[in-house]
Structure formats: C-alpha cells, structure tokens
Amino acid sequence: MLLVRPSKLSDLPQIERMARSDGPVLHSLPPDRERLQQRVNDSVHSLRADVDCPGEESYLFVLEDTVSGQLHGTAGIMAVAGYSEPFYAFRNEVLVHASRELKVNHRVHALVTSHELTGRTRLTGFYYDEAALGRGMALPQLLSRARMMFIAQHRERFNNEIFSVLPGVTDDNGRSPFWDAVGFKFFRRDFAEMELASGGRSRTFIAEMMQVDPLYVPLIAEEAQRVMGEPHSGARINYRCHLAEGLEPDHFVDLFDAGPVLTAQLDVCRSVRYSRLHTARRGEVSGDTVPHLVSNTLTADFRCLLVDLPPLMGDEVILPPEVADALEIVDGDAVRCVPLNSEGAR
C-alpha cells in the first residue's frame, strides 16, 4: 500500500537518494545532506508546533510503500514564502508605447521583477519516482494533492493564496536558455550553481544584482523566449497535477529559468473545495466505486492514501480494515475524503 505521511529523520538517506536522481535541479530539494536534514528537522518541528497563523513553518511529506518501506516521492509546503526576505519572480506585463504625433500605439510584452508572491503559501519539493511507479496520474496526484488535504484540515497554518514554482527548460547538460540570455549577464555564474545558491528565491543578492527596470521580451534571444513558462520535461507530471488541483499559470515566471509559476486561491483548489469530513467505520466496501483521497485529521501523524469507495452521500464512510490501519484510526474517528476526480463533486 502506498501512502503519504510526514518525513522523519530516518528517511534522510532515501530523501537524499531522490534529491540526487536524474532530472531538474530542485532548489527546494537540494542534493546536500546537511540542507536536506535541516528541511526534515524544520518539518518535524513545524508539525509539533501550535500554530494560530502561518509563519516560517515548512512541511515535507513522503510517498511510502508500507510493505517495503521504500520511499518513492516527496512533496512539501512552505507556510509563508519569503518570510524573512522577499520572494522574487518575474511578472508578465504588457506595456503600451504610444505617440499621437507618429500615430503609433504599440503593446510590448515585458517581464518585471516582482515580490508579489511574498507572504503566500508555497508548494515545493515535488519528486515522483516515475521509473518505479510508472506514468499513470493517480499516484502523482496522491502525492501532490495529499498536502492539499493537509492544508484543508489545518487552514490556520496557511494563507488563502498559494503558488508553486516549477523547474523550467534545461538541456541534458543542465544549461538553461533563459538563464544564459538574462541571468548570466548579471551574475556571471552558471545556472546550476545559482539555482542551489538561491535557496528559495528569497535571497537579498537577487535584489542587489538583478535589474529593476522592465525586461522587454522581444529583445531577449528567441531560444529563451520559446521556453518562457514551459516546464522541464521532468516536471510535466507535477504541472498536470497542479492543473488538476485548480492552480493556473500565466501571471508569473521564475526569475532564473522562466519556469511556470502556478497560482490559486485556496478555496478554488479541488482538494479544499470538495473535501468533506466523514465518520469512519471499518467494514467491507460494496457497489460501484471510484478512487478517493482519504486522510486522517492529525498533524504530526498525518496520513493520506487512495482508496476505491462508492459515492459518499452521508456522514459515515466505510473503510476496509487495512485502510483504517494505515490511516491509524479507529471506528468513530473523523477522516477527510474527496473523489480523485473531484470537479463537480458534492
């Protein structure tokens, strides 16, 4: 059985293995044992803390095979992006240049350095072991949307606006066309080096060295223009998971590689909007079923998994005993449920 739970220090060797796997560099999941250990420690402490409003808490969840103990993915949340320093991204703008004398009115696409995302809740650190689990979308959605079930249950820990920055296009050598065309001219450092050094787009050196004037897109190399807003090939699954949840792109792109930035109001997100609390009871499931995300209502012992259930009409939900055991619940406990394909659910 595969379930999503909070990470713990004993997971560190497997998390490091995933962070070092082939694929895009994730500044939110760096291939560095010390920084990964700090991420796990921060998550453990955040889960233990009593929180009335969001602050510097961060959470890291893992996708675990409960039989083998093998981990096959990670997904995280930062309660507040840019808690101690502004969080920077490029905002897409259209600037109008007009001359009545010349009878010219021209609209130009520009990128403007922005810290509007500062203070929003950020989804981070998504890794999915596609080689081990295949290309289907159910398990990646479990991993990505389980954290949304956690948010739905613990709204006081998060803000009402969320976003996610996905890795942009790079080649097999880790070269970013957008970085080469824009960022390199300011920092004079390779993309991979800056990706890890930035730590999370909240470093003051970004403001100190990046230009503050609008960056006119037509003046950027065509190769760089073509990749703006495009996810890395290794991030397409996560991109589709975000779209399925209700997040949307277009307003912002990443400051370094122009990867897509997806945003949403929390109440629009399907795992929040359509999930409901039900009273759990062990029993045999019968009738026509569809996949549901089901989670307990705990914090440090949060658990979420996929289970086939009939449409939920009342306050009670029947769960197979092995599912109840995996969720660490007893009869009468509350669980949060939502159909995996939840648009239009009631």
C-alpha positions in Angstrom: 0.0 0.0 0.0 1.3 3.5 -0.9 0.5 6.4 1.4 1.7 9.9 2.1 3.0 10.8 5.5 5.3 13.5 7.1 9.0 12.9 6.7 11.2 11.9 9.6 15.0 11.8 10.1 15.3 8.1 9.4 14.0 8.9 5.9 17.1 11.1 5.2 19.2 8.5 3.2 16.2 7.8 0.9 15.4 11.5 0.5 19.0 12.2 -0.4 18.9 9.4 -3.0 15.8 11.1 -4.6 17.3 14.5 -4.4 20.4 13.2 -6.4 18.3 11.4 -9.0 18.4 12.4 -12.7 16.1 15.3 -13.5 15.8 19.0 -12.9 17.6 20.6 -10.0 15.2 21.4 -7.3 16.4 24.3 -5.1 13.7 23.3 -2.7 15.1 19.7 -2.5 18.9 20.3 -2.8 21.2 17.3 -3.2 23.1 18.2 0.0 22.8 16.0 3.2 23.1 18.9 5.6 20.4 21.1 3.9 18.1 18.1 3.5 18.5 17.3 7.2 17.6 20.9 8.0 14.5 20.6 5.8 13.3 17.4 7.6 14.1 18.9 11.0 12.1 22.0 10.1 9.2 19.9 9.1 9.3 17.8 12.3 9.4 20.9 14.4 6.7 22.7 12.4 4.3 19.7 12.8 4.8 19.7 16.6 4.3 23.5 16.9 1.0 25.0 18.0 0.2 27.4 15.1 -2.6 30.0 15.1 -1.4 31.8 12.0 1.1 30.9 9.3 4.8 31.9 9.8 8.1 30.3 9.0 6.9 26.7 9.2 7.7 24.3 6.4 6.5 20.7 5.9 7.9 17.8 3.9 5.9 14.7 3.1 7.0 11.4 1.6 5.3 8.8 -0.5 5.9 5.4 1.2 5.3 1.8 0.2 4.2 0.5 3.6 5.2 -3.1 2.8 8.8 -2.5 1.7 9.4 0.8 3.5 10.7 2.2 0.2 10.1 5.9 -0.5 9.0 6.9 -4.0 8.4 10.6 -3.7 8.5 13.9 -1.8 6.2 16.9 -1.6 6.5 20.0 0.6 4.8 23.2 1.7 6.2 26.5 2.9 3.6 28.2 5.0 4.8 31.6 4.0 7.1 32.3 1.1 9.7 35.0 1.8 9.0 35.0 5.5 12.4 36.7 6.3 13.2 38.1 2.9 11.1 39.0 -0.2 10.3 36.2 -2.6 11.2 37.2 -6.2 9.7 36.2 -9.6 9.1 37.8 -12.9 5.6 39.2 -13.5 4.3 39.2 -17.1 3.2 42.7 -18.1 2.1 44.4 -21.3 3.5 47.9 -21.7 1.9 50.4 -24.1 4.2 52.7 -26.1 2.2 55.4 -27.9 2.9 58.6 -29.9 0.0 60.7 -31.1 2.3 62.6 -33.4 3.6 59.5 -35.1 0.3 57.7 -34.8 1.9 54.8 -33.1 0.3 52.6 -30.4 2.4 49.5 -29.6 1.9 46.9 -26.9 5.1 45.2 -25.7 5.4 42.1 -23.6 7.7 42.8 -20.7 9.0 41.0 -17.6 9.0 43.0 -14.3 10.9 41.8 -11.2 8.2 41.4 -8.5 7.9 40.2 -4.9 4.1 40.0 -5.0 4.3 36.3 -4.2 5.8 37.1 -0.8 3.6 36.0 2.0 1.7 33.4 0.0 1.8 29.7 0.8 4.1 27.8 -1.5 4.0 24.2 -2.7 7.6 22.9 -3.0 9.9 19.9 -3.3 7.8 17.6 -5.6 9.7 14.5 -6.7 8.0 11.4 -8.1 9.8 8.1 -8.9 8.3 7.6 -12.3 10.8 4.8 -13.1 9.5 2.7 -10.2 5.8 3.6 -10.3 5.1 4.2 -14.0 3.4 7.0 -15.9 -0.1 6.9 -14.6 -1.5 10.1 -12.9 -3.2 8.6 -9.9 -0.2 8.1 -7.7 1.4 11.5 -8.5 -1.9 13.1 -7.7 -2.0 11.3 -4.4 1.5 12.7 -3.6 0.8 16.2 -4.8 -2.8 16.6 -3.5 -2.2 14.9 -0.1 -0.5 18.1 1.0 -3.6 20.0 -0.1 -5.7 17.6 2.1 -3.4 18.6 5.0 -3.9 22.3 4.2 -7.7 21.7 4.0 -7.6 20.2 7.5 -5.3 22.8 9.1 -6.3 26.0 7.4 -5.0 28.1 10.3 -1.4 27.1 9.3 -1.6 28.5 5.8 -2.6 31.6 3.8 -5.5 31.8 1.4 -3.3 32.3 -1.7 -0.9 29.5 -2.8 1.6 29.1 -5.6 4.1 26.7 -7.0 7.3 27.3 -9.0 8.2 24.5 -11.4 11.6 23.9 -12.9 12.0 25.5 -16.4 13.5 24.0 -19.5 17.2 22.9 -19.4 19.2 20.7 -21.7 20.9 17.4 -20.9 23.9 19.4 -19.5 21.8 21.5 -17.2 22.0 24.6 -19.4 19.1 27.0 -19.2 18.5 29.1 -22.4 16.7 31.7 -20.4 19.4 32.0 -17.7 22.1 32.2 -20.4 20.2 35.0 -22.1 19.2 37.0 -19.0 20.5 36.0 -15.6 24.1 35.1 -16.6 24.6 38.7 -17.8 24.0 39.9 -14.2 25.5 37.2 -12.1 28.2 35.7 -14.3 27.7 32.3 -12.8 26.3 29.0 -14.2 22.7 28.2 -13.8 23.1 25.1 -11.6 25.3 27.0 -9.2 22.9 29.8 -8.8 19.9 27.5 -8.6 21.3 26.0 -5.4 22.8 29.2 -4.1 19.4 31.0 -4.3 17.9 28.5 -1.7 14.3 29.5 -2.5 14.3 32.8 -4.4 14.4 34.9 -1.2 18.0 35.9 -1.2 18.8 39.6 -0.9 21.5 39.2 -3.6 18.8 38.8 -6.2 17.5 42.3 -5.4 21.1 43.7 -5.3 22.1 42.4 -8.7 19.0 41.8 -10.8 17.7 44.6 -12.9 14.7 46.5 -11.6 13.6 48.0 -15.0 11.2 46.1 -17.2 12.8 43.5 -19.3 11.4 43.7 -22.9 10.8 40.2 -24.1 11.3 41.0 -27.9 14.9 41.9 -27.0 15.6 38.5 -25.5 17.1 35.8 -27.6 14.4 33.8 -29.4 15.6 30.5 -27.8 15.0 32.0 -24.4 11.6 33.4 -25.4 10.5 29.9 -26.5 11.0 28.3 -23.1 9.3 31.0 -21.1 6.5 29.5 -19.0 7.4 25.9 -20.1 8.1 23.2 -17.5 11.1 21.0 -17.6 10.3 17.6 -19.1 10.8 16.1 -15.6 8.2 18.4 -14.1 5.4 17.8 -16.5 3.6 15.3 -14.2 3.7 17.9 -11.4 2.4 20.5 -13.8 -0.6 18.4 -14.7 -1.2 17.6 -11.0 -1.3 21.3 -10.3 -3.7 21.9 -13.1 -5.9 19.1 -11.9 -5.9 20.7 -8.4 -7.0 24.1 -9.9 -3.8 26.1 -10.0 -3.3 28.2 -13.1 -0.1 29.7 -14.8 0.5 32.9 -16.8 0.9 35.7 -14.3 4.5 35.0 -13.3 7.5 33.0 -14.4 10.6 32.0 -12.5 13.3 34.6 -12.2 16.1 32.2 -13.1 14.9 29.8 -15.8 11.5 31.3 -16.6 9.7 28.1 -15.5 6.0 28.3 -14.9 4.6 29.8 -11.7 1.1 28.4 -10.9 -1.2 30.3 -8.5 -4.6 29.9 -7.0 -6.9 31.0 -4.2 -7.1 28.2 -1.7 -10.8 27.9 -1.8 -10.7 27.2 -5.5 -8.4 24.2 -5.1 -10.4 21.0 -5.5 -9.0 19.1 -2.5 -10.0 22.0 -0.4 -13.3 23.0 -2.1 -14.8 19.5 -2.4 -13.3 17.5 0.5 -15.6 16.7 3.4 -15.2 15.2 6.9 -16.9 11.9 7.5 -17.1 9.5 10.4 -15.1 6.3 9.7 -16.2 2.8 10.3 -14.4 -0.5 9.4 -16.3 -2.8 7.0 -16.5 -4.3 3.6 -16.9 -1.9 0.6 -19.5 -2.9 -1.9 -21.1 -1.5 -5.0 -19.7 0.7 -7.7 -16.6 2.6 -6.6 -14.3 5.4 -7.7 -10.9 6.5 -6.4 -10.9 8.8 -3.4 -8.3 10.6 -1.5 -8.8 9.8 2.2 -6.7 11.3 5.1 -6.9 11.4 8.8 -7.2 14.7 10.7 -3.9 14.5 12.6 -0.9 16.7 12.3 2.4 15.0 13.1 0.8 11.7 12.4 -1.0 12.8 9.2 -1.7 10.0 6.7 -3.3 10.1 3.3 -3.9 7.4 0.7 -6.0 6.4 -2.3 -8.9 4.0 -1.8 -11.8 2.9 -4.0 -15.1 3.9 -2.4 -18.7 4.3 -3.5 -20.0 7.9 -3.8 -20.2 9.3 -0.3 -23.7 10.6 0.4 -24.0 10.7 4.2 -21.8 11.5 7.2 -20.4 8.0 7.5 -17.8 6.3 5.4 -17.0 2.5 5.4 -13.3 1.8 5.1 -11.6 -1.6 4.6 -9.7 -2.6 7.8 -6.3 -2.4 6.1 -7.0 1.2 5.1 -8.1 2.2 8.6 -5.0 0.6 10.0 -2.8 2.5 7.5 -4.5 5.8 8.5 -4.0 4.9 12.2 -7.7 5.5 13.0 -10.4 3.6 15.0 -14.1 3.5 14.4 -15.7 6.8 15.1 -12.7 8.9 14.1 -13.1 11.6 11.5 -11.5 11.3 8.1 -11.4 13.8 5.2 -12.5 12.4 1.8 -12.6 13.7 -1.7 -13.1 12.0 -5.1 -9.8 11.9 -7.0 -11.7 13.4 -10.0 -13.4 15.9 -7.8 -14.7 18.6 -10.1 -18.4 19.0 -9.7 -18.4 16.7 -6.6 -21.0 17.4 -3.9 
